[in-house]
Amino acid sequence: MPSLEVSHRSTVTPDQIDDLGHMNVRMEGADLVVRSAVIPGGERLRIYHELRNDADDDLAATFVHELDHPAIGAPAFELPAHGAPRSLSLTTDALASAPAIEQLHDLGLAMRKPRSVDTDDTQGADTVSPANFATLLWGGVPFEEHEWVRTLPNGDRYAYAVMEQRTWIRPGPVALGTNIQSFRASLELREKVGRSIAWCYDTDTGEPLIASEAVDLCLNLTQRRAIAIPVESRSDTDPDFHPELAPH
């Protein structure tokens, strides 16, 4: 099996560490290294990445990028156990299996008000950069305001940290001024984790532009440990709970 090749180096800065600790505080100031390898086989190009602390080899995160590009010949490489997804599938297609936008409206799953792609989305360009597609999902004005960090009855602070995520981006540009709207559904609820999916659609064509499936862990920020999801967030009768909308 081929060894991973260094593809990027960077140093963690304070602005990369938020309240949830997505880039854990133990990494602040650390020199990070990304090592990568091509995953051979299949019809599309897939690349595996590991993000580690360069000093002590502590693993921070793993990624698989699948590109709309023919697969290339490469030495045999299999995902290591620590790099394989735990809850998400790498074979589903959330864009091809996305529900019709009319169905999402009927189910009341809109999470952002309709809007047009603006210069914040395009970063001053004429189209949205693929690196900035997440703003299509999470930008704009939400229908309901939710606190990202909440308080338990004992005063401890808690929130949800993304442990696994898979994102699909439609090939082709999204132009400044495109009319869009975002939707979200809850797919699964376990003791400490939940699984959900969000989509952003071109509201003129009804075409999904981006979809993102995620597994969130309920995290006590005060004690820095995983906890059971509070009772008020556990109802399977939540109107956003639609497991039938899971990608396939």
VOBAVEX-588461 format. One record per atom (N, C-alpha, C): residue in one letter; y, x, z. Coordinates in steps of 0.001 Angstrom, whole numbers, padded with zeros to 6 digits, always signed. Layout:
% residues N
aYXZ/...
This chain:
% residues 248
m-001197+000852+000000/m+000000+000000+000000/m+001245+000886+000000/p+002235+000593-000851/p+003425+001445-000913/p+004276+001300+000342/s+005015+002351+000671/s+005929+002284+001804/s+007205+001581+001379/l+007915+001026+002365/l+009185+000367+002086/l+010250+001417+001806/e+011157+001093+000867/e+012228+002022+000488/e+013547+001552+001091/v+014358+002502+001562/v+015670+002160+002119/v+016556+001598+001009/s+017101+000386+001234/s+017955-000252+000228/s+019379-000488+000715/h+019618-000366+002034/h+020979-000613+002542/h+021088-000067+003963/r+022289+000376+004317/r+022593+000793+005685/r+023926+000181+006114/s+024044-000163+007395/s+025300-000706+007911/s+025333-000527+009421/t+026498-000777+010013/t+026670-000705+011462/t+027147-002054+011959/v+026548-002567+013030/v+026896-003883+013564/v+028253-003819+014255/t+029140-004715+013872/t+030472-004802+014467/t+030566-006046+015345/p+031487-006087+016313/p+031557-007217+017242/p+031708-008571+016560/d+032400-008640+015416/d+032614-009926+014760/d+031324-010498+014176/q+030263-009705+014115/q+028991-010195+013592/q+028127-010828+014674/i+028595-010828+015896/i+027821-011358+017014/i+028514-012612+017529/d+027858-013762+017384/d+028474-015017+017809/d+027866-015484+019130/d+028273-016671+019573/d+027806-017195+020854/d+026292-017350+020905/l+025677-017631+019752/l+024240-017848+019738/l+023468-016538+019721/g+024150-015446+019429/g+023453-014176+019379/g+022532-014042+018196/h+022908-014619+017030/h+022064-014491+015838/h+021822-013017+015511/m+022868-012215+015616/m+022693-010771+015559/m+022752-010329+017015/n+021600-010168+017637/n+021516-010033+019086/n+022460-008958+019615/v+022995-009211+020813/v+023983-008300+021383/v+023432-006889+021563/r+022127-006767+021674/r+021574-005416+021836/r+021797-004566+020588/m+022159-005222+019465/m+022375-004498+018218/m+023830-004057+018033/e+024752-004480+018932/e+026162-004146+018728/e+026362-002637+018695/g+027033-002179+017662/g+027285-000764+017499/g+026132+000024+016922/a+024991-000639+016719/a+023809+000064+016220/a+023913+000300+014719/d+023321+001381+014286/d+023177+001637+012859/d+021905+000943+012386/l+022068+000020+011440/l+020940-000748+010930/l+020532-000239+009561/v+019268-000389+009256/v+018753+000021+007955/v+017902-001109+007389/v+018051-001370+006095/v+017214-002334+005387/v+016227-001553+004529/r+014942-001871+004679/r+013905-001278+003838/r+013258-002392+003037/s+012950-002126+001779/s+012541-003183+000854/s+011358-002756+000004/a+010660-003765-000541/a+009576-003524-001495/a+009428-004753-002376/v+009051-004540-003634/v+008776-005638-004561/v+007397-006210-004254/i+007311-007551-004222/i+006028-008232-004057/i+005511-008546-005454/p+004431-007915-005908/p+003971-008122-007286/p+003270-009463-007457/g+003071-009846-008731/g+002383-011089-009042/g+003342-012261-009109/g+002833-013398-009581/g+003666-014583-009714/g+004518-014529-010963/e+005300-015574-011172/e+006117-015679-012377/e+007558-015258-012149/r+007961-015101-010894/r+009341-014751-010577/r+009367-013483-009735/l+010516-012832-009719/l+010682-011592-008972/l+010878-011911-007491/r+010042-011314-006638/r+010164-011495-005194/r+010271-010123-004528/i+011200-010014-003586/i+011458-008755-002894/i+011439-009011-001390/y+010718-008170-000680/y+010625-008262+000780/y+011575-007247+001412/h+012297-007668+002474/h+013236-006792+003183/h+012956-006840+004688/e+013098-005703+005348/e+013072-005628+006805/e+014383-005026+007288/l+014996-005664+008287/l+016225-005165+008904/l+015870-004596+010271/r+016128-003307+010483/r+015737-002643+011732/r+016873-001785+012290/n+016800-001558+013591/n+017654-000574+014248/n+017144+000801+013836/d+018013+001587+013214/d+017569+002866+012668/d+017181+003860+013760/a+017749+003697+014962/a+017496+004667+016029/a+016133+004486+016683/d+015760+003221+016965/d+014507+002992+017693/d+013506+002140+016924/d+013824+001799+015667/d+012932+001031+014796/d+012721-000403+015278/d+013597-000915+016147/d+013501-002288+016633/d+013732-003249+015471/l+012815-004194+015269/l+012908-005143+014158/l+013888-006256+014495/a+014894-006472+013642/a+015891-007521+013855/a+015574-008776+013057/a+015147-008632+011799/a+014884-009798+010954/a+014116-009353+009717/t+013463-010319+009069/t+012802-010067+007786/t+013244-011132+006790/f+013195-010799+005502/f+013651-011695+004444/f+012728-011561+003234/v+012579-012655+002496/v+011964-012612+001169/v+012957-013229+000195/h+013392-012471-000802/h+014286-012968-001849/h+013458-013255-003095/e+013577-014474-003606/e+012907-014836-004857/e+013987-015105-005893/l+013922-014400-007019/l+014980-014452-008021/l+014478-015080-009306/d+015391-015742-010026/d+015058-016352-011310/d+015013-015252-012364/h+014005-014412-012248/h+013846-013236-013099/h+012345-012998-013229/p+011869-012642-014402/p+010424-012411-014548/p+009928-011358-013563/a+008714-011559-013071/a+008120-010576-012172/a+007976-009248-012898/i+008015-008169-012153/i+007884-006843-012744/i+006648-006159-012180/g+006129-005217-012927/g+004983-004474-012446/g+005366-003630-011243/a+004545-003670-010209/a+004840-002921-008992/a+003531-002643-008274/p+003495-001593-007461/p+002287-001323-006674/p+001960-002504-005770/a+000691-002660-005452/a+000266-003769-004600/a+001001-003729-003264/f+001491-004889-002836/f+002186-004991-001552/f+001959-006386-001008/e+001541-006492+000235/e+001351-007773+000898/e+002313-007874+002074/l+002782-009089+002318/l+003679-009287+003453/l+002971-008887+004740/p+003603-008062+005575/p+003010-007766+006885/p+003052-009007+007767/a+002216-009041+008781/a+002146-010217+009651/a+003506-010546+010259/h+004274-009515+010641/h+005570-009774+011270/h+006612-010251+010263/g+006321-010147+008962/g+007267-010587+007948/g+006910-011910+007313/a+005747-012460+007656/a+005312-013731+007068/a+005991-014899+007777/p+006286-015979+007056/p+006895-017148+007703/p+005934-017788+008690/r+006468-018308+009788/r+005644-018968+010801/r+005510-020464+010539/s+006590-021077+010081/s+006622-022540+009963/s+007015-023031+008582/l+007641-022194+007774/l+008128-022605+006463/l+007215-022076+005368/s+007136-022829+004285/s+006305-022430+003149/s+007151-021690+002120/l+006558-020680+001491/l+007232-019962+000413/l+006882-020534-000953/t+006121-021629-000988/t+005681-022190-002272/t+006338-023520-002608/t+007110-024095-001692/t+007765-025367-001975/t+009052-025140-002767/d+009589-026216-003330/d+010840-026150-004093/d+011724-027316-003665/a+012675-027034-002786/a+013512-028099-002229/a+014521-028645-003217/l+014801-027921-004299/l+015693-028459-005327/l+014937-029395-006255/a+013757-028964-006707/a+012969-029800-007613/a+012490-031076-006928/s+012226-031006-005614/s+011720-032178-004894/s+012804-032892-004099/a+014059-032543-004322/a+015158-033171-003581/a+015236-034666-003883/p+015512-035488-002873/p+015671-036924-003117/p+016926-037204-003929/a+016970-038368-004531/a+018169-038778-005261/a+019325-038935-004282/i+020510-038588-004729/i+021677-038668-003858/i+021894-040100-003367/e+021537-041092-004189/e+021684-042493-003787/e+020800-042809-002579/q+019588-042231-002540/q+018690-042455-001406/q+019272-041884-000122/l+019874-040716-000212/l+020463-040103+000977/l+021646-040916+001487/h+022427-041471+000558/h+023514-042363+000975/h+022947-043602+001663/d+021901-044191+001084/d+021309-045400+001659/d+020754-045146+003060/l+020247-043934+003300/l+019680-043586+004603/l+020743-043137+005601/g+021986-043035+005155/g+023069-042628+006048/g+022989-041180+006489/l+022556-040285+005587/l+022330-038886+005943/l+023472-037953+005549/a+024593-038507+005084/a+025732-037644+004747/a+026244-036953+006006/m+026410-035629+005951/m+026920-034900+007120/m+028337-034378+006902/r+028802-034353+005654/r+030163-033943+005343/r+030798-034992+004438/k+032099-035151+004545/k+032805-036085+003683/k+032886-035514+002269/p+032938-036381+001256/p+033056-035884-000122/p+034293-035006-000264/r+034168-033951-001067/r+035289-033041-001261/r+035127-032320-002592/s+036112-031516-002929/s+036058-030698-004136/s+035962-029224-003751/v+035226-028460-004533/v+035135-027016-004323/v+036540-026428-004404/d+036935-025676-003371/d+038293-025127-003332/d+038265-023598-003344/t+039442-023011-003225/t+039541-021550-003329/t+038907-020840-002135/d+038749-021543-001008/d+038004-020937+000101/d+036539-020752-000288/d+036002-021729-001027/d+034612-021630-001483/d+034450-020539-002534/t+035417-020449-003439/t+035303-019498-004555/t+035876-018130-004218/q+036530-018019-003051/q+037166-016762-002632/q+038151-016257-003682/g+038904-017219-004243/g+039943-016891-005206/g+039485-016769-006639/a+038179-016880-006887/a+037655-016789-008254/a+037588-018181-008885/d+037042-018260-010098/d+036911-019541-010792/d+035616-020262-010438/t+034643-019514-009909/t+033350-020093-009543/t+032928-019566-008175/v+031941-020232-007578/v+031438-019837-006262/v+030450-018682-006414/s+030670-017631-005660/s+029730-016513-005654/s+028429-016943-004988/p+027270-016521-005504/p+026000-016861-004841/p+025985-016470-003367/a+026676-015402-003019/a+026716-014961-001619/a+027501-015929-000743/n+028273-016836-001352/n+029112-017755-000591/n+028659-019204-000736/f+027464-019430-001281/f+026995-020794-001514/f+026841-021591-000220/a+026614-020906+000905/a+026441-021635+002165/a+027670-022457+002517/t+028855-022046+002047/t+030062-022826+002344/t+030022-024195+001681/l+029241-024336+000598/l+029109-025648-000025/l+028417-026617+000926/l+027427-026111+001668/l+026711-026950+002633/l+027549-027247+003865/w+028146-026212+004434/w+028711-026328+005773/w+030234-026385+005797/g+030886-026233+004654/g+032332-026353+004615/g+032764-027810+004595/g+034058-028020+004602/g+034568-029387+004541/g+034631-030060+005900/v+034831-031374+005882/v+035061-032153+007103/v+033800-032920+007481/p+033238-032685+008680/p+032046-033429+009101/p+032390-034870+009461/f+031394-035760+009334/f+031599-037143+009752/f+031661-037244+011274/e+030906-036383+011958/e+030913-036364+013416/e+031084-034932+013893/e+031891-034757+014911/e+032077-033432+015494/e+031006-033193+016557/h+030336-032049+016482/h+029330-031681+017472/h+029673-030309+018037/e+029503-030178+019328/e+029697-028873+019951/e+028485-028001+019651/w+028731-026812+019106/w+027620-025896+018848/w+027005-025419+020153/v+027843-025156+021144/v+027364-024726+022454/v+027592-025874+023428/r+026516-026302+024104/r+026582-027474+024973/r+026229-027068+026402/t+026350-028022+027336/t+026135-027720+028748/t+025022-028584+029319/l+024085-027949+030020/l+023003-028645+030708/l+023514-029208+032031/p+022786-030170+032627/p+023232-030738+033907/p+023462-029691+035000/n+022732-028567+034949/n+022918-027525+035976/n+024057-026567+035656/g+024767-026831+034551/g+025892-025994+034175/g+025573-024887+033200/d+024295-024635+032937/d+023923-023602+031968/d+024344-024021+030563/r+024704-023039+029747/r+025075-023290+028357/r+023841-023144+027474/y+023736-024038+026472/y+022609-023929+025549/y+023058-024242+024131/a+022258-023794+023181/a+022548-024037+021770/a+021254-023821+020993/y+021360-023947+019672/y+020184-023794+018811/y+020369-022564+017928/a+019393-021671+017965/a+019429-020449+017166/a+018453-020582+016002/v+018895-020214+014810/v+018040-020280+013624/v+017025-019141+013685/m+015739-019500+013726/m+014674-018500+013782/m+014058-018250+012406/e+013971-019297+011596/e+013469-019175+010231/e+014356-020020+009323/q+014574-019554+008115/q+015391-020310+007168/q+014976-019957+005751/r+014891-020981+004902/r+014656-020747+003481/r+015716-021508+002701/t+016374-020820+001781/t+017468-021405+001009/t+017174-021303-000476/w+017428-022396-001197/w+017278-022456-002652/w+018666-022638-003257/i+018995-021864-004282/i+020280-021962-004970/i+020032-022262-006436/r+020673-023301-006941/r+020522-023657-008349/r+021092-022555-009237/p+020358-022142-010264/p+020913-021140-011187/p+022156-021684-011890/g+023085-020812-012168/g+024288-021217-012884/g+025486-021334-011974/p+026682-021265-012547/p+027917-021272-011754/p+028269-022660-011232/v+028970-022687-010105/v+029595-023902-009575/v+031095-023658-009621/a+031786-024446-010425/a+033187-024169-010728/a+034137-024725-009675/l+035284-024084-009576/l+036387-024590-008769/l+036690-026024-009198/g+036840-026932-008226/g+037137-028327-008527/g+035927-029226-008634/t+034704-028676-008607/t+033494-029495-008657/t+033453-030421-007445/n+033150-031697-007664/n+033070-032668-006572/n+031695-032581-005915/i+031673-032396-004585/i+030422-032163-003878/i+030359-032977-002588/q+029137-033091-002045/q+028940-033671-000716/q+027628-033146-000143/s+027598-032947+001199/s+026432-032399+001887/s+025726-033469+002711/f+024398-033316+002827/f+023538-034246+003554/f+022554-033439+004398/r+022024-034068+005447/r+021073-033374+006321/r+020066-034357+006889/a+018803-033897+007036/a+017750-034701+007649/a+016940-033840+008607/s+016505-034449+009714/s+015578-033804+010639/s+014159-034074+010150/l+013321-033027+010124/l+011975-033145+009560/l+010866-033082+010599/e+011086-032379+011678/e+010019-032150+012657/e+010643-031799+013995/l+009979-032227+015080/l+010488-031954+016416/l+009325-031556+017313/r+009390-030349+017877/r+008391-029874+018828/r+009065-029632+020176/e+008319-029037+021113/e+008868-028902+022462/e+010169-028107+022491/k+010181-026957+021821/k+011348-026080+021892/k+012032-025866+020550/v+011432-026328+019475/v+011998-026081+018147/v+012100-027369+017342/g+013027-027374+016404/g+013165-028462+015449/g+013245-027895+014048/r+012814-028685+013070/r+012900-028264+011665/r+013751-029278+010923/s+014647-028797+010077/s+015564-029688+009366/s+015816-029154+007969/i+016451-029984+007146/i+016828-029568+005801/i+018204-030129+005476/a+018977-029360+004741/a+020302-029796+004289/a+020412-029552+002793/w+021140-030438+002114/w+021360-030324+000670/w+022850-030477+000385/c+023317-029865-000689/c+024650-030138-001224/c+024489-030560-002674/y+025138-031660-003054/y+025015-032230-004396/y+026342-032202-005134/d+026256-032058-006443/d+027366-032366-007341/d+027410-033889-007424/t+028467-034496-006890/t+028495-035957-006814/t+028768-036622-008156/d+029229-035869-009143/d+029434-036442-010477/d+028131-036513-011261/t+027276-035502-011101/t+026013-035463-011852/t+024815-035889-011011/g+024964-035882-009675/g+023836-036178-008796/g+022854-035032-008668/e+023215-033855-009158/e+022308-032707-009145/e+022459-031914-007851/p+021341-031554-007192/p+021442-030701-006007/p+021823-029277-006399/l+022765-028702-005674/l+023247-027352-005962/l+022615-026309-005052/i+022364-026691-003821/i+021777-025786-002839/i+021030-026617-001806/a+019930-026082-001306/a+019182-026716-000221/a+018779-025631+000761/s+018718-025985+002027/s+018369-025002+003048/s+017520-025662+004125/e+016307-025149+004305/e+015391-025631+005336/e+015395-024624+006480/a+015448-025105+007717/a+015589-024190+008853/a+014752-024643+010035/v+014330-023667+010820/v+013664-023898+012100/v+014591-023369+013187/d+014993-024259+014101/d+015947-023912+015151/d+015256-023884+016512/l+015541-022875+017298/l+015004-022734+018651/l+016083-023095+019662/c+015728-023949+020628/c+016673-024301+021689/c+016739-023135+022675/l+017940-022603+022876/l+018114-021366+023629/l+019102-021567+024770/n+018667-021263+025988/n+019562-021247+027138/n+020372-019958+027068/l+021658-020081+026765/l+022501-018906+026578/l+022833-018215+027894/t+022827-018981+028981/t+023130-018400+030284/t+021991-017502+030757/q+020760-017986+030585/q+019592-017230+031041/q+018945-016413+029929/r+019431-016581+028675/r+018912-015855+027519/r+017408-016063+027372/r+016993-017337+027343/r+015583-017635+027135/r+015441-018970+026428/a+014301-019154+025772/a+014021-020417+025102/a+013703-021493+026129/i+014140-022722+025843/i+013890-023847+026745/i+013455-025058+025934/a+012887-026047+026624/a+012533-027303+025974/a+013802-028014+025517/i+013720-028661+024365/i+014865-029420+023860/i+015197-030534+024850/p+016453-030667+025270/p+016819-031704+026234/p+016427-033098+025759/v+016148-033974+026721/v+015645-035317+026423/v+016565-036059+025469/e+017874-035931+025643/e+018806-036690+024807/e+018760-036274+023341/s+018146-035137+023049/s+018050-034664+021664/s+016648-034823+021086/r+015734-035465+021826/r+014335-035450+021429/r+013854-036725+020752/s+014678-037720+020580/s+014209-039017+020103/s+013739-038967+018656/d+012467-039347+018430/d+011943-039442+017070/d+012506-040663+016343/t+013230-041522+017062/t+013852-042679+016426/t+015272-042364+015978/d+015676-041111+016089/d+016978-040679+015582/d+017090-041100+014120/p+018196-041733+013712/p+018322-042179+012316/p+018276-041046+011305/d+018494-039803+011745/d+018417-038658+010833/d+016995-038130+010676/f+016026-038680+011422/f+014646-038176+011406/f+013891-038783+010225/h+013653-037955+009201/h+012964-038411+007991/h+012001-037329+007501/p+010834-037204+008149/p+009872-036165+007751/p+009377-036322+006326/e+009493-037523+005763/e+009040-037740+004383/e+009919-037018+003361/l+011072-036513+003795/l+011974-035805+002880/l+011741-034292+002868/a+010673-033843+003530/a+010364-032410+003536/a+010115-031922+002112/p+010529-030715+001790/p+010329-030191+000426/p+008851-029999+000120/h+008522-030113-001156/h+007134-029897-001579/h+007126-029230-002950/
